[in-house]
Every structure is written in C-alpha cells, then in structure tokens.
Amino acid sequence: MKSSTPGTDQQTARHPIAVVAERTGLSQDLLRVWERRYRAVEPTRGADGRRSYSDADIVRLRLLHAATNAGRSISQVAGLSTEELSRIAEEDAAERHERKGPAGRAERAPPLPSADVVERALSMAAALQATDLEHLLRRSATQFGLTPFIEDIATPLLRRIGELWHAGRATIAQEHLASSIIQDILSEAMRAMGRASGAPAVLVATPSGERHTIGATLIGAAAAAAGWRVVYLGADLPATEIAAAAVATEARVVALSIIYVHDRERTFDELRTLRARLPASVPVVAGGAGATAIAAELERAGIRVGARLADLNAVLDEAIEKDAA
C-alpha cells in the first residue's frame, strides 16, 4: 500500500473498528476484507489483538469508499497514495457536477437502499419475474460489493421468503427461483475470487443428510471475499469424507451449513465423528437454522455455532491470528 506521510497526531492509532465503521460508512467485515486482502490500511493491534486505526486511516478509507462508490474496484485503488485518492475524488466530484441536469439533479439515480432491494426482489420473486430478479440482484451485488450483498440483501431475502413459505404465503417455485439466482451469483463470485495456493484454506460442506447447499454457498462466498482459499465440497457428505478432505487440503477451518435437522441423533453422530477425526487446532463452525436449533448440543461437542456471517468471520480471524502468533 502506498501512503502519505501526515503528521504525528494523524498517525496515532486510537480508534477501534466500530468507530471507523461509523465514520466511514463501511461495514466492519468489509474493513477487514480491505485490510487483509488489499492492504488498504494497516491498523495497529494491541496486546489483546484488537485493531486500532489513526485519523489518517479514516481519511484514507473515506477516500477509498468514495472511489469504489464511483465505480472503481477496490483492487484498482487500494495501492494508490492518499494524495492520489484525493485527486481522484476531486475529479469524480467535478464529473458529477458536469453531469447534473438543468434542475441540478444528477442524471444517474443513486443505488436503492438494501432494504428496498429486498422488498423489490420479494415482489419480483412473487411474480416469478426471473429475468428482472436476476438483473436486480446482480446489479446490487456489483453496487454494494460481495460481503454487504450477502449480509444486507441475500441473507435477509432468503430469510423473508422462507418465512413467507412457512406461513403459506409463498410457493416452493418462488423460493427456488430466488435461491437459485443467489446461488448462481455467489458460486460465480467464489470461482472468480480463486486464491493462490499459499492462502489459508477453509473447507465448506454440508454434513450427511443435509441436501440444501444455499447456506454453504453463502459461507463459501463470504470466506472467499475475506481472502480465504475455499475448498467447496457441496452437499450431503459423510463426516469421514469431510475430515479426510480437510486434512488433505490442510484446511485451517471447517465450515458447515445445516438448514434442517431431519435425524437429530444421526446429525450428532456425524458431527462428533468429524470433530474427533480433525486436529484439535482446526475449528469446526456450523451455521444455518438447523445448527442454531441444536446449538447447545453442538457447542458441547466442541463445534462452534454461528448465527450470522460475523460469527464465521470471527472464527476465520481467530485462525489467522493463531497462525501469526
């Protein structure tokens, strides 16, 4: 990363990540991705491992946010100096001013808020407007970035349409339409973000008896966006196969998706077997409604349960920090 040399006060690291997220408008997960994958900024870490950012870091992150909002990818601008980013921001502001019409309004409408995207997507799914729904979701993934798209659009949309289905207000066809489009978008993103062989590996799968793959795809795409090499095995794998693959690929984390628990005892047996066959240093994290429903039993078996993608990111961060220690 190329950086400027501001004064000492600006370089003093004194802001926790929550403050930086509030001041820049960037999510904490996206901040971690930009730091780890693109070295956009280099915060210091205290004895407890927590990040601290300087005033200069906040200025730089605001400029990077503005540059990506203007249509540039973070990979294009992360290596620029703060002075270069400032110049780009000024040029973009001048261009926006020139594009304003006689009434002073910009020609291009701003992106819809994520909540509005979810509502519009629900309406399109209800009407089975496949082409319109795919265009909306793909455009949103580009505009928001992959991690915010997963957290603020894909996950809430899948949750809402699942609730409507259970309430008898949505059909299986509507639910499958939304799920298949999201799965396509995220699968493509995972492949596009292929990591070099030296990147840490996370193995993603669903255990034996779980045939739904959308949760595993969400997990895999989020891990890929965070800079991990994803070994994606798909659905319905026996614990022995998952463990053998994790050892063979030197996976640092094993992440599972469990949407439904059809046979409670069989699920426990599988997950206990998996935990026993893996090195103690390799954490196993399970997400999804099924995992949350049996969280207490899974935790007793030594398996972490993540109700949100932030929980998965916490496990990934811990694995990285353990390697660095």
C-alpha positions in Angstrom: 0.0 0.0 0.0 1.3 3.5 -0.9 0.5 6.0 1.8 1.1 9.7 2.5 3.1 11.0 5.5 0.7 13.0 7.6 1.6 14.5 10.9 2.2 12.5 14.1 -1.3 13.3 15.6 -3.0 11.9 12.5 -0.9 8.8 12.6 -1.7 8.0 16.3 -3.8 4.8 16.3 -6.7 5.4 18.7 -9.9 4.4 17.0 -11.5 1.0 17.4 -13.0 -0.7 14.3 -16.6 0.1 15.4 -15.8 3.9 15.4 -14.1 3.6 12.0 -17.1 1.8 10.6 -19.4 4.5 11.8 -17.2 7.4 10.5 -16.6 5.8 7.1 -19.9 4.1 6.3 -18.1 0.8 5.7 -19.1 -2.4 7.5 -16.6 -3.9 9.9 -16.5 -7.1 7.7 -15.7 -5.0 4.6 -13.0 -3.1 6.6 -11.4 -6.5 7.5 -11.5 -7.6 3.9 -9.9 -4.4 2.6 -7.2 -4.7 5.2 -6.4 -8.4 4.8 -6.8 -8.9 1.1 -5.8 -5.5 -0.3 -3.7 -3.9 2.5 -5.8 -0.7 2.0 -4.7 0.4 5.5 -2.5 -1.2 8.2 -4.0 -0.7 11.6 -2.0 -1.5 14.7 -3.0 -4.3 17.1 -3.0 -4.1 20.9 -1.9 -6.8 23.3 -5.5 -8.1 23.1 -5.3 -8.4 19.3 -7.8 -5.6 18.7 -7.3 -3.3 15.7 -6.7 0.4 16.2 -6.9 3.0 13.4 -5.5 6.5 13.1 -7.1 9.7 11.8 -5.1 9.2 8.6 -6.5 5.7 8.2 -10.1 7.1 8.4 -9.3 9.8 5.8 -7.9 7.2 3.5 -10.8 4.8 4.0 -13.3 7.5 3.2 -11.5 8.3 0.0 -11.4 4.6 -0.9 -15.1 4.4 -0.2 -15.8 7.3 -2.5 -13.6 5.8 -5.2 -15.5 2.5 -5.1 -18.9 4.2 -5.0 -17.9 6.0 -8.2 -17.5 2.6 -9.9 -13.9 1.6 -9.4 -13.0 -1.7 -7.8 -11.0 -1.8 -4.6 -8.3 -3.7 -6.3 -7.7 -0.8 -8.7 -7.3 1.9 -6.0 -6.1 0.2 -2.8 -2.4 0.7 -3.8 -2.7 4.4 -4.5 -1.4 7.0 -2.2 -3.8 9.2 -0.2 -2.8 12.2 -2.3 -3.7 10.2 -5.5 -7.0 9.2 -4.0 -7.8 12.8 -3.1 -7.1 13.8 -6.7 -9.4 11.1 -7.9 -12.2 12.2 -5.5 -11.9 15.8 -6.8 -12.1 14.6 -10.4 -15.1 12.4 -9.7 -16.8 15.3 -7.9 -16.2 17.6 -10.9 -17.5 14.9 -13.2 -20.7 14.5 -11.2 -21.2 18.3 -11.2 -20.9 18.3 -15.0 -23.4 15.5 -15.4 -26.1 17.4 -13.4 -29.1 18.5 -15.5 -30.7 21.9 -15.5 -32.6 21.2 -12.3 -29.4 20.4 -10.6 -30.1 16.7 -10.3 -27.6 14.0 -11.2 -28.5 12.1 -14.4 -28.0 8.7 -12.7 -30.2 7.7 -9.8 -28.3 6.5 -6.7 -28.5 2.8 -5.8 -31.5 1.6 -3.9 -31.1 1.1 -0.1 -30.6 -2.6 0.7 -34.0 -2.8 2.4 -35.7 -1.5 -0.7 -33.8 -4.0 -2.9 -35.0 -6.9 -0.6 -38.7 -5.6 -0.9 -38.4 -5.2 -4.7 -36.8 -8.7 -5.0 -39.6 -10.2 -3.0 -42.2 -8.7 -5.3 -40.3 -10.0 -8.4 -40.0 -13.5 -6.9 -43.7 -13.5 -6.1 -44.5 -12.7 -9.7 -41.8 -15.2 -10.9 -40.1 -12.4 -12.9 -36.9 -14.4 -13.3 -35.0 -12.0 -15.6 -35.9 -8.9 -13.7 -35.0 -10.5 -10.4 -31.6 -11.7 -11.7 -30.8 -8.3 -13.1 -31.7 -6.6 -9.8 -29.6 -9.0 -7.7 -26.6 -9.0 -10.0 -26.6 -5.2 -10.2 -26.9 -5.0 -6.4 -24.0 -7.4 -5.9 -21.9 -5.1 -8.1 -23.0 -1.8 -6.4 -22.8 -3.0 -2.8 -19.8 -5.4 -3.0 -20.0 -9.1 -2.2 -19.9 -9.0 1.6 -22.6 -6.3 2.0 -24.7 -8.1 -0.6 -24.5 -11.3 1.3 -25.3 -9.7 4.7 -27.8 -7.0 3.7 -29.6 -8.4 0.7 -29.1 -12.1 0.0 -29.5 -13.4 3.6 -32.5 -11.1 4.5 -34.2 -12.0 1.2 -33.8 -15.8 1.8 -35.0 -15.4 5.3 -38.0 -13.4 4.4 -39.1 -15.7 1.5 -38.6 -18.7 3.8 -40.8 -17.2 6.4 -43.4 -16.4 3.8 -43.3 -20.0 2.6 -43.7 -21.4 6.1 -46.7 -19.1 6.5 -48.3 -20.4 3.3 -47.8 -17.0 1.6 -45.1 -18.1 -0.9 -44.8 -21.1 -3.1 -41.9 -23.5 -3.5 -41.3 -22.2 -7.0 -40.9 -18.6 -5.8 -38.5 -19.7 -3.1 -36.5 -21.9 -5.5 -36.3 -19.0 -8.0 -34.7 -16.6 -5.5 -32.4 -19.3 -4.1 -31.1 -20.5 -7.5 -30.3 -16.9 -8.7 -28.5 -16.1 -5.4 -26.6 -19.4 -5.6 -25.5 -18.7 -9.1 -24.3 -15.2 -8.2 -22.3 -16.4 -5.2 -20.9 -19.5 -6.9 -19.6 -17.4 -9.7 -18.1 -15.0 -7.1 -16.3 -17.8 -5.4 -14.8 -19.1 -8.6 -13.8 -15.5 -9.6 -12.0 -15.0 -6.3 -9.8 -18.1 -6.6 -7.0 -17.7 -4.1 -3.3 -18.6 -4.6 -2.2 -21.9 -3.2 -0.5 -20.1 -0.3 -3.7 -18.6 1.1 -5.3 -20.2 4.2 -7.9 -22.8 3.3 -11.4 -23.2 4.6 -13.3 -26.3 3.8 -17.1 -25.8 3.2 -19.7 -28.5 3.0 -23.0 -29.8 4.4 -23.0 -32.9 6.6 -24.6 -36.2 5.7 -28.4 -35.8 5.4 -28.3 -32.1 4.6 -29.0 -31.6 0.9 -29.6 -27.8 0.8 -26.5 -26.0 -0.5 -27.5 -22.4 -0.4 -26.2 -21.9 3.2 -22.8 -23.5 2.3 -22.6 -21.2 -0.8 -23.2 -18.2 1.4 -20.5 -19.3 3.7 -18.0 -20.0 0.9 -18.6 -16.7 -0.9 -18.1 -14.8 2.4 -14.9 -16.6 3.1 -13.6 -16.0 -0.4 -14.4 -12.3 -0.1 -12.4 -12.3 3.2 -9.3 -13.6 1.3 -9.5 -17.4 2.0 -9.0 -20.2 -0.4 -12.3 -22.0 -0.4 -12.5 -25.8 -0.8 -16.2 -26.2 -1.5 -17.4 -29.8 -1.4 -21.2 -29.2 -1.7 -24.0 -31.2 0.0 -24.6 -34.4 1.9 -21.1 -35.6 2.8 -20.2 -38.2 5.4 -18.1 -36.9 8.3 -15.2 -39.2 7.4 -15.1 -37.7 3.9 -15.2 -34.1 5.2 -12.4 -34.9 7.7 -10.2 -36.6 5.1 -10.6 -33.7 2.7 -9.8 -31.2 5.4 -6.6 -33.0 6.3 -5.6 -33.5 2.7 -6.1 -29.8 1.8 -4.6 -28.5 5.1 -7.8 -26.6 5.9 -7.4 -24.2 8.8 -11.2 -24.1 9.4 -14.1 -26.4 8.5 -17.4 -24.6 8.0 -20.7 -26.4 7.7 -24.2 -25.4 6.8 -27.2 -27.1 8.5 -30.6 -25.9 7.4 -32.7 -28.7 8.7 -32.1 -31.4 11.2 -34.1 -34.4 10.0 -32.5 -37.0 12.3 -31.1 -35.4 15.4 -29.1 -38.4 16.6 -27.6 -39.1 13.2 -26.6 -35.5 12.9 -24.9 -35.6 16.3 -23.1 -38.8 15.5 -21.8 -37.4 12.2 -20.6 -34.1 13.8 -19.0 -35.9 16.8 -17.1 -38.2 14.3 -16.0 -35.1 12.3 -14.7 -33.3 15.4 -12.8 -36.5 16.6 -11.1 -37.0 13.2 -9.8 -33.5 12.9 -6.8 -32.0 14.7 -7.8 -30.0 17.8 -6.3 -26.9 16.2 -8.8 -26.9 13.4 -12.1 -25.3 14.5 -15.4 -26.5 13.2 -18.1 -23.9 12.8 -21.7 -24.7 11.8 -24.3 -22.2 10.6 -27.9 -22.2 9.5 -31.3 -22.5 11.2 -30.7 -26.2 11.9 -27.4 -25.6 13.6 -28.9 -22.8 15.7 -31.7 -25.0 16.8 -29.3 -27.5 18.3 -26.6 -25.0 19.3 -26.2 -26.2 22.9 -25.5 -29.8 21.9 -23.1 -28.8 19.2 -21.1 -26.5 21.5 -20.8 -29.3 24.0 -19.4 -31.5 21.2 -16.7 -28.8 20.5 -18.3 -27.3 17.4 -18.8 -23.5 17.2 -22.2 -22.3 16.1 -22.5 -19.1 14.1 -25.9 -17.5 13.7 -24.5 -14.7 11.5 -21.7 -14.3 8.9 -20.0 -12.1 11.5 -19.6 -15.2 13.7 -17.9 -17.1 10.8 -15.6 -14.1 10.2 -14.7 -14.1 13.9 -13.6 -17.8 13.6 -11.6 -17.0 10.4 -9.9 -14.1 12.1 -9.0 -16.2 15.2 -7.4 -18.8 12.9 -5.3 -16.1 11.2 -4.3 -14.6 14.5 -3.3 -18.0 15.8 -1.1 -18.7 12.8 0.5 -15.2 13.2 1.2 -15.8 16.9 
